[in-house]
């Protein structure tokens, strides 16, 4: 550097001939020593193409040459010391001269007396400039970079009164060249008006000379990398060209400081060599409030409305300044401006209005919307793919935008990452968690949408975003919930737009249907229902109300109605879908038969078991006819038909049909096919329902062995079979073995699925019930609380599974006589179900039933009876008098009335219940016979022995027919008949007069 300075001084005429003659020998000696050292280094430094042998030789040579290198190094230092003394003397002389020279201060803006301090940014700048001579302020347009830079210039001047400060606009190459010429004139650089001068080089070399003293160079709006990293093109007839880019000639010395402002963080990082880049954030709320207050007159100030306005503007300084200008110029109020801004149309108008700011570059006095559009246009020129990505991001939700949405399977991430980097560089988007999701400023989003509208590309962006979401949205299964949760806000956003093309509207209706399936899985039944109504409306508008797409969505609507307890409505919806699909595809098409199957399911839920069975029979017959007995859909229908017979208590028929399904599936698909194993598992469950628990256990063990050996012992299906084995053991009273299996299943599910998976949580619940049965109520309660906590965190408080866990915990508390806490929990469940499901929903009525049972346990029988009567009437109205739950309510009322010794009322209700059961299930149904003997006993204890004997004898005859004369239940019933006859005889004996008494 010393040799370079002396050469420069000589060329500029600043060193006299005599002095230069004395120094010339010293300079020549320095050059000789440097040349010698370079030759030695060339001999001993390894080259990339050297062989291993050559490298070893050079390493040995380096050891031999070490003394020689040290000798020449000492000689060089002596010569440089001499030259250093000359340079120091010259510097002292220059400083003396400089004290009288004119200093340049070219900041084109006045200092703002209302400037809002940004101490955190200023402190960062000072820290960075302690170790280097440059700092970059990067951030979105309007965030306040230039205002910070202006204030920094004035503070720098206060700290260093002798410093020179240069402000250069570098938004384009033309402005940069023009600015550098103006600066050269102000600095009076010799030859600056010559036509062939390399202006960037001349100014750079001038400022690098430490003789110039302390200086600050401010480069404002350094947004276009081409200005700095490409050789400038011709300007005005081949004049004023530079052989290198501007970046090469940015000056650097110990007394110089460079501050750069840019919207493109990447440009800043390249200029600063990836060091010293500060991303300027929006103002904190306190500072934003201070800025807004400083720009509004007192009579227009409203602190509460101002706070709301800042939320809308996200504390962006330029937006705040524009808002204040509008309020002041239009004689408006903060509240009125806020109302305008909250309307999307008015927001675009407000952001498009020009306003004057004397502290901004006069060439870019434009509205805030245009401020950002300048960035959009620059990106479009440099990287069209990035602007297309930005356009798509702008029409979905502005937060939580996932990177994965824009990737196809197997596609490289590199192009996408490159485009995202550009948008981040311009601060148009910012990264969120782990750099995999992104967010966009609210006003930037509005600005992009306005720009797209002006360009006629807004609907294209809507369609592009819709297509991406339709492709990415999963099926709603538990494993896909995290992805559904991420994409849900974006589906809501895209669904707000009015799409004109039929294809787009059809695609949107299907996407909304997919979202509704996820919402239903989450237990958000009303949301799911409303979403499906909207999907049907969109599809009907696009395709017509009788289109198969409408029918497909209607099937999902019916399933949502079922979850709301609207079983009759669901049946109607399924029927309409079936009619459309029958007409479109024919009665034997797979989709048509699926809708028919759904009709059967809705009938079953309404307790219309006979009609449900008939419908499932029809569905099965059609599938046999169209697909054959051995088609998978036909086998599934056969299994569903068997389940209907279970509900009718036709256990022998149900068992026979299940066995047929197992046989056909094993024959056609093999016993190790997953569907065959499922048929076998359903047979085991049917046997459990019919009371054949030993045989059910055997079938479940067979299914488990097949699943274990085929799928693996920790496969979810294999674990499900283990759970069923435990259930059969529980029915048989073998709680110890059942508990052991439930623990094994729980451990396996924790290991294979994870602790919070729904199947794992269900295993925890099963184990809790086993512990209750074993009398370990404290352990059971703890486990029930763990289940409740897990479901609360995963699903939310109002999810049906969470509410069921609250009921399960209440049951455990009731077993421990913690009745007040139990009642409190049940009341909370009832309140939530009443709000979310309505009074007539079966689960709401179940909650009332449980509360009544708790009241009864507290000996509050009058209140319990009142509650039970309400449940009974509600179930009669909603479900019908013959529905199983209605009949169960009648049993509950009878039990409580009996406990209160209100026997006549109990007899009346039990008589009605028996008649309904007989009509629904027949006299030979086991549950019907139990009620028959119960009624006989109730009449018996009221003294009507003849009527009791009549009912007992009728029950005995039916038991003999169905169970046989030697069955324990038949024998017990016969004993009741005998005992009642004996009681009658005893009563007659008591009533006969004793000897000696008058009759």
Secondary structure, DSSP 8 states (H G I E B T S, - for coil): -HHHHHHHHHHTT-S-HHHHHHHHHHHHHHHHHHHHHHHHHHHHS--TT--HHHHHHHHHHHHHTHHHHHHHHHHHHHHHHHHHHHHHHHHHHHHHHHTTS---B---S---TT----HHHHHHHHHHHTT-SEEEEE--TTSSHHHHHHHHHHHHHHH-TT-EEEEEE-SSHHHHHHHHHHHHHHHT-TTTT-TT--HHHHHHHHHHSGGG--EEEEEE----HHHHHS----BTTTBS--SS-GGGG----TTEEEEEEES-HHHHHHHTTT-SEEE-----HHHHHHHHHHTS-GGG--HHHHHHHHHHHTT-HHHHHHHHHHHHHTT--HHHHHHHHTSHHHHHHHHH-----TTS-GGG---HHHHHHHHHHHHHHH-HHHHHHHHHHTTS-SS-EEGGGG--TT--SHHHHHHHHHHHHTTSEEE-GGGTEEEE-HHHHHHHHHHHHHHT-HHHHHHHHHHHHHHH-----GGGHHHHHHHHHHHHHHTTS---SHHHHHHHHHHHHHHHHHHHHTT-HHHHHHHHHHHHHHHHHHH-TTSHHHHHHHHHHHHHHHHTT-HHHHHHHHHHHHHHHHHHH-TTSHHHHHHHHHHHHHHHHTT-HHHHHHHHHHHHHHHHHHH-TTSHHHHHHHHHHHHHHHHTT-HHHHHHHHHHHHHHHHHHH-TTSHHHHHHHHHHHHHHHHTT-HHHHHHHHHHHHHHHHHHH-TTSHHHHHHHHHHHHHHHHTT-HHHHHHHHHHHHHHHHHHT-TTSHHHHHHHHHHHHHHHHTT-HHHHHHHHHHHHHHHHHHH-TTSHHHHHHHHHHHHHHHHTT-HHHHHHHHHHHHHHHHHHT-TTSHHHHHHHHHHHHHHHHTT-HHHHHHHHHHHHHHHHHHH-TTSHHHHHHHHHHHHHHHHTT-HHHHHHHHHHHHHHHHHHH-TT-HHHHHHHHHHHHHHHHTT-HHHHHHHHHHHHHHHHHHT-TTSHHHHHHHHHHHHHHHHHHHHHHHHS--TTS--
